[in-house]
Every structure is written in structure tokens, then in C-alpha cells.
Amino acid sequence: MLALSGSDQQDWHARAHAKTIERFGREVFVRGVVEVSNFCRENCHYCGMRRDNRALSRYRANLDELTELLVEHRPSSITDVNIQSGEDPVAVREIVIPLVHRLRSQTNLGISVCAGTLTPALYNELQNAGARLYIMKFETADPSLYEQLEAPGTFSERVSHIRQLAANNWWVSSGFIAGLPGQSMENLLDNLRVARELPLHGCSVSPFIPGEETPLAQDPMASVDTVLNCTAALRLQQPELVIPAVSALNIACPGEGYRRGLRAGANLCTINLTPSEVRDNYLLYKRDRFIMNEERILAAIQEEGRQVSSRSLVEFYSSNQQRTDRPFDGHQAIPGGDGSHAFGTPRLV
């Protein structure tokens, strides 16, 4: 299923889209993101903010400017905000936690944080300040590839953090990268298996984009078809997940990648609100980023016959807290398959 193309792929994506509509209606969640720091203590081979990139101008955003932006000047369509940074505990203490406090007291926004692996004390401070969702991607389900790419810590540590966050009453969203150099089809299936095993409320599939100033700069970009097939598989496997349409789809497939994501099962869009004077230095892939502003987001949603949700993710998760699917036993195939793509015995215990 992950190698489908042409009319077979269209049918596969249509099934995923239908499952999205069945579970969520035509509503698409819309959130904003502010990227508050590009300092990072990690050295991931796929990320331009890796600590060995000495050519990057580092920044930490101004707390008061971010507060004014999000309280007074945020787009009217957003119901949530994601506060994102490189793995920078200083920024978490000095910017993220105070910003969460201010947003909680002055807005009704749902608040998510994506700041890497932190100490239990920092997770607790964030939660006590008013953040409810934590985003921590597991990147790849292959522990050897994870180590080779110098992803944060070890794969088992990353998964442990995800499980502990969920056990401590966070709603957790995760994700993986499709099309990494050296990634096999079996590994893609393992990614889906791990997504099913983990206690997740959301999950993304991101295309590998060769980043500037990284060891993988000369490697080929991911096939957008593979990425979208994984998105459709994720939706059919776990209909209850909130699945973002990632902005990098427009790099992997200029002009229509984002809309194709919505057709393949995505139901969350993100407007980039990072101040323009620092945005280019938040170097996930390339400085020439495809920025999803409100106009582009709303146009994509409308063109796909969808509508902006009036509910925040926090409201949605709160109202659906008791709705859970049967646990994954490690031997299930992707729903709709013939059983030949079973994930096999789980590595996680």
C-alpha cells in the first residue's frame, strides 16, 4: 500500500479521506506556531539547527513581542498555538513557560509545546503553566538508523519520554520522517506500528528534505507519494488521530502538496506566526521556506471542500477523552490490507 501510485493511490487516499470525514466531519483544526529559539544542543543529521552548524545565527525571541503578537494580533482563524524551539532548556525557562502563563491568563487558546526532551521538572512547570499538549516526534522506528542520524538521545529514551508524558496527563502528538536516506519499506511499516503502539492523540508524517548545512545535504528528497501513502495508512490504521498537513509537503510537491495532504487524511493546518526577522534562521530544512500564512491555509481548506473548526484541539480532546480504540497487539495489518503487511512482533515493551 505504501508504494501505490496512479488510480490505485487515488482510491487509497479517497478511503483515508472518507475515514477522516466519518470521524471528524469536514472540520479542519487551525493552529498557529511560533518558533521561539533556534539554539539546540542536539546534532541531528537531518536538521539545519544542529549544534555543529556554526554558520547559523542563533536567536531567542522576545517574550513581550510574542505575547503582544499572540494576544493582540493573532489570526482570527486559529484556536490553538504551538510554541516550538530547538532543544534549548534556557528558552523553555525564560520564554516558553512565561509565555504559556500569559496566554493561559489572557486567551482561550489551546496550548501545545514542542521543545524536545526535558527534565520531569520542566515538563511539570509547562503543564502547571497551562500547556496541555506536547509534541515529540520519534523520527524513525529503526533504532540503528536513529543512532546513525544522531537523533536526540536513543530511540528507547525518546519512546520512554513519550510514554511518560502521556502517563502524566499530557495529550501527546508524535511523528516520523518518511524518505530518510537508508530507510527501507520495512522501516516505514515499523513507523506505523510504533505510532499504533504509543499512547498518541496526534501523529504526523514529514517528508525528508535535505537540509542546508547538514551531513545529508546532497541526499535525494523524499517521494511525496510515499509520504502521502504513509499519511493515508496512518489515518486508516488510527482513525481517531489528529494528523497535520505539514508545510514541507509544499517543498516536496510544489503547488499542491499541502492540498494533497488534506486529501490523504490530514485534518490539522498550521499558520506560521514566527516574526519575519528571525524566521529564516529557524533552519529545519532550507532558508527558502514555504511559509503557510492564513491566506494560504484558508484557501487550501476551502478548495478541498473543508471548513475551519471552531473547536480547539484541547476542547476536542477533552470531549473525546473516553473514546479509545482497541489496543494494538503488534500483529495487526493496516486496515483494508490483505494481512501481508503485518507489522510483526513489537520491539517496544
Sequence and secondary structure as in RCSB ss.txt:
>XXXX:A:sequence
MLALSGSDQQDWHARAHAKTIERFGREVFVRGVVEVSNFCRENCHYCGMRRDNRALSRYRANLDELTELLVEHRP
SSITDVNIQSGEDPVAVREIVIPLVHRLRSQTNLGISVCAGTLTPALYNELQNAGARLYIMKFETADPSLYEQLE
APGTFSERVSHIRQLAANNWWVSSGFIAGLPGQSMENLLDNLRVARELPLHGCSVSPFIPGEETPLAQDPMASVD
TVLNCTAALRLQQPELVIPAVSALNIACPGEGYRRGLRAGANLCTINLTPSEVRDNYLLYKRDRFIMNEERILAA
IQEEGRQVSSRSLVEFYSSNQQRTDRPFDGHQAIPGGDGSHAFGTPRLV
>XXXX:A:secstr
 TT  HHHHHHHHHHHHHHHHHHHTTEEEEEEEEEEE   S   TT TT TT TTS   B  HHHHHHHHHHS  
TT SEEEEEESS HHHIIIIIHHHHHHHHHH   EEEEE  S  HHHHHHHHHHT  EEE   B S HHHHHHTT
 SS HHHHHHHHHHHHHTT EEEEEEEES TT  HHHHHHHHHHHHHS  SEEEEEE    TTSTTTTS    HH
HHHHHHHHHHHH TT B B  TTHHHHSTTTHHHHHHHTT  EEEEE S HHHHTT  SS SS     HHHHHHH
HHHTT EE SS HHHHHHHTTT       S    TTS STT   S S  
